[in-house]
Amino acid sequence: LFGINRCFKVLLVAVLLELSCSQDQKMFVTILFGDSRMEMFNLNCKLINFIHHLKERCGLGFKECVDLMDSSGRVMNLEGKQRSVALASSVLVERQHYVLLRVCRDDDTGDRKYVSLLNNFSQNHPELTG
Protein backbone atom coordinates (compact mmCIF):
# COMPACT_ATOMS: atom_id res chain seq x y z
CA LEU A 1 0.00 0.00 0.00
CA PHE A 2 2.88 2.38 0.75
CA GLY A 3 4.21 2.02 -2.82
CA ILE A 4 0.82 2.85 -4.38
CA ASN A 5 0.39 5.92 -2.14
CA ARG A 6 3.86 7.16 -3.03
CA CYS A 7 3.22 6.65 -6.78
CA PHE A 8 -0.05 8.56 -6.46
CA LYS A 9 1.76 11.49 -4.79
CA VAL A 10 4.39 11.58 -7.54
CA LEU A 11 1.69 11.50 -10.23
CA LEU A 12 -0.31 14.22 -8.46
CA VAL A 13 2.77 16.48 -8.23
CA ALA A 14 3.49 15.92 -11.96
CA VAL A 15 -0.09 16.82 -12.88
CA LEU A 16 -0.03 19.94 -10.70
CA LEU A 17 3.26 21.05 -12.24
CA GLU A 18 1.84 20.57 -15.74
CA LEU A 19 -1.28 22.57 -14.84
CA SER A 20 0.76 25.37 -13.28
CA CYS A 21 2.85 25.85 -16.44
CA SER A 22 1.51 28.65 -18.54
CA GLN A 23 1.22 28.24 -22.30
CA ASP A 24 4.28 30.48 -22.69
CA GLN A 25 6.41 28.00 -20.74
CA LYS A 26 5.63 25.23 -23.23
CA MET A 27 6.91 27.13 -26.28
CA PHE A 28 9.88 25.53 -28.00
CA VAL A 29 11.34 24.77 -31.43
CA THR A 30 13.67 22.04 -32.63
CA ILE A 31 16.82 23.04 -34.51
CA LEU A 32 18.41 20.53 -36.92
CA PHE A 33 22.16 20.72 -37.63
CA GLY A 34 25.36 18.67 -37.88
CA ASP A 35 25.10 14.92 -38.32
CA SER A 36 21.32 14.75 -37.76
CA ARG A 37 21.59 16.52 -34.40
CA MET A 38 18.44 18.01 -32.92
CA GLU A 39 18.33 20.57 -30.12
CA MET A 40 15.24 22.07 -28.51
CA PHE A 41 15.16 25.80 -27.80
CA ASN A 42 12.79 27.89 -25.70
CA LEU A 43 10.96 30.64 -27.62
CA ASN A 44 9.99 32.56 -24.49
CA CYS A 45 13.06 34.80 -24.59
CA LYS A 46 14.37 37.82 -26.45
CA LEU A 47 15.72 37.22 -29.95
CA ILE A 48 19.13 38.60 -28.96
CA ASN A 49 19.39 35.89 -26.27
CA PHE A 50 17.87 33.17 -28.45
CA ILE A 51 20.42 33.76 -31.24
CA HIS A 52 23.32 33.95 -28.78
CA HIS A 53 22.24 30.68 -27.13
CA LEU A 54 21.68 29.07 -30.55
CA LYS A 55 25.27 29.83 -31.59
CA GLU A 56 26.64 28.66 -28.26
CA ARG A 57 24.77 25.32 -28.17
CA CYS A 58 25.50 24.58 -31.83
CA GLY A 59 29.24 25.26 -31.46
CA LEU A 60 29.42 28.40 -33.60
CA GLY A 61 31.43 31.56 -33.04
CA PHE A 62 29.54 34.57 -31.72
CA LYS A 63 30.59 36.70 -34.71
CA GLU A 64 29.11 34.24 -37.21
CA CYS A 65 25.84 35.18 -38.87
CA VAL A 66 23.18 32.50 -38.70
CA ASP A 67 19.62 32.03 -39.81
CA LEU A 68 16.96 29.34 -39.75
CA MET A 69 14.91 27.73 -42.50
CA ASP A 70 11.48 26.24 -41.87
CA SER A 71 10.14 23.02 -43.37
CA SER A 72 8.69 24.86 -46.38
CA GLY A 73 12.11 26.30 -47.29
CA ARG A 74 11.40 29.81 -46.01
CA VAL A 75 14.35 31.63 -44.42
CA MET A 76 13.37 33.36 -41.18
CA ASN A 77 15.68 36.39 -41.69
CA LEU A 78 17.21 36.40 -38.21
CA GLU A 79 20.33 38.20 -39.44
CA GLY A 80 18.67 41.61 -39.20
CA LYS A 81 17.14 40.78 -35.81
CA GLN A 82 20.30 39.72 -33.95
CA ARG A 83 20.03 42.64 -31.52
CA SER A 84 16.25 42.61 -31.23
CA VAL A 85 14.58 42.54 -27.83
CA ALA A 86 11.36 41.16 -29.35
CA LEU A 87 10.45 37.64 -28.26
CA ALA A 88 11.70 34.77 -30.40
CA SER A 89 8.08 33.59 -30.51
CA SER A 90 7.26 36.69 -32.59
CA VAL A 91 9.35 35.26 -35.46
CA LEU A 92 9.36 31.48 -34.99
CA VAL A 93 6.42 29.08 -34.70
CA GLU A 94 6.31 26.89 -31.61
CA ARG A 95 6.88 23.13 -31.94
CA GLN A 96 8.28 23.48 -35.47
CA HIS A 97 11.55 22.15 -36.86
CA TYR A 98 14.10 24.52 -38.38
CA VAL A 99 17.37 23.89 -40.21
CA LEU A 100 20.34 25.95 -39.01
CA LEU A 101 21.96 28.04 -41.76
CA ARG A 102 25.23 29.97 -41.92
CA VAL A 103 24.89 33.35 -43.65
CA CYS A 104 27.85 34.21 -45.90
CA ARG A 105 28.53 37.22 -48.12
CA ASP A 106 29.74 36.96 -51.71
CA ASP A 107 33.03 38.87 -51.86
CA ASP A 108 32.32 40.28 -55.32
CA THR A 109 28.64 41.18 -55.14
CA GLY A 110 28.00 41.39 -51.39
CA ASP A 111 24.92 39.18 -51.85
CA ARG A 112 23.83 36.85 -49.06
CA LYS A 113 24.44 33.15 -49.45
CA TYR A 114 22.92 30.55 -47.11
CA VAL A 115 24.79 27.35 -46.28
CA SER A 116 22.96 24.56 -44.47
CA LEU A 117 24.68 23.40 -41.28
CA LEU A 118 22.72 20.14 -41.41
CA ASN A 119 25.10 17.60 -42.95
CA ASN A 120 23.75 15.64 -45.95
CA PHE A 121 20.94 18.20 -46.18
CA SER A 122 20.39 17.71 -49.91
CA GLN A 123 20.13 13.93 -49.50
CA ASN A 124 17.80 14.06 -46.50
CA HIS A 125 15.66 16.97 -47.74
CA PRO A 126 15.80 17.06 -51.57
CA GLU A 127 12.50 18.95 -51.72
CA LEU A 128 14.19 21.98 -50.16
CA THR A 129 17.32 22.10 -52.28
CA GLY A 130 15.60 23.45 -55.41
N, C-alpha and C positions, 0 to 999 in steps of 0.2 A: 504493500500500500504506500510506503514511503516513496518508492521510485515513481509511482504514478502521480502522486501529489507534486513531487519535484518537477516532473516533466510538464505538468499542467502549469506550474508557476513560470517555467521557462517559456512555454508557448504564450502564456498571457502577456509576459513582458515583451516578447517579440511583436505581438499584435498591437500592444499599446505604443511601442516605438514606431511601428509602421503608420499607425493612425496619427501620431503626433507630428510626423514629417509633413511639411507643407509640400505642395506641388512643386515649388521652386527647388526644393532640396532633392527632387528626383530627376532633375534635368541633367542629361549627359549626352555625349556623342562618342562614337568610336572612331579613332584615327588609325588608318592602315598605312604601314610603311615597312621598309626593310624586307627581310625574308618572311613575308606573311605575318609580321607582328601586328598586334592590335592592342591599342591602349585606350582606356576610357578617360574622358575629361569632363569635368563639371562645367556647365554653361552658366552657372549662377555666380559669375565674377566679371570684372571689367576686362574688356578686350586686351588692354595692355598687359594685364596679368596672365590672361589665357594664352596669348602668343608667347610670352616669356616662358611660361611653364611648358608649353608645347615644344619649344626649342630645347629646353633643358631635358625633358623626359625622352625626347627622340634623339638626343646626342648631337645636336647642331650648335654651332657657334651663335652667340647672341647678335652678331652683326649680320648674319645671313638673313636674307629675305625669304619668307615662306608664304605659302598660300594653301588653300584646301580646295579639293574638287569633289562635288557631290556625285551621287550615283548616276545622274543624268549627263554628267560631263561638264556641268557649269562650275566655273571658277568663282570662289566666294569673294575675291578681291580684298583680302586682308592686308595686303601691302600698304594701302593708303590709310589703314585703320590701326596701325601698330602702336599708336600713342593715344588711342581713343579710350575714354572712360565709360563709354556705353557698355552695356552688358553683352557678353558673348551671345546670349540667347536672342539678341536683337538681329543677329546676322546668321546664326546657325540654327538648324532645326533639331530639336531634341530627339534622341534615340536613333539618329541617322548615322550612316557610315560615310566617312570622308577619306580621300586619298591625300596624303601629304605631298606637297609640291615644293620644289626649290624655284625661286624666281631669279632668273639671270637676265643680264642686259647684253644685247648684241653690241660689240665694240664699235662696229661701223655705223649702224643705224640708231642705236639706243633703244630699239624695240625690246619689249619684254618677251622672254622665252620661259616656258614652264617645263620643268623636268620632274617627272614622277620619282618620288623617293620610295615607292613600292617596287621592289625587285620583281622582274618578270611581269611587269604590269601589262605589256601588250599581249602576252600569252594568256594571262588570267582574266583580262578584261578587254578583249579585242573590239567590243562594241564601242569603247570609249577612245580608241586610238585613231579613229578617222582614217 
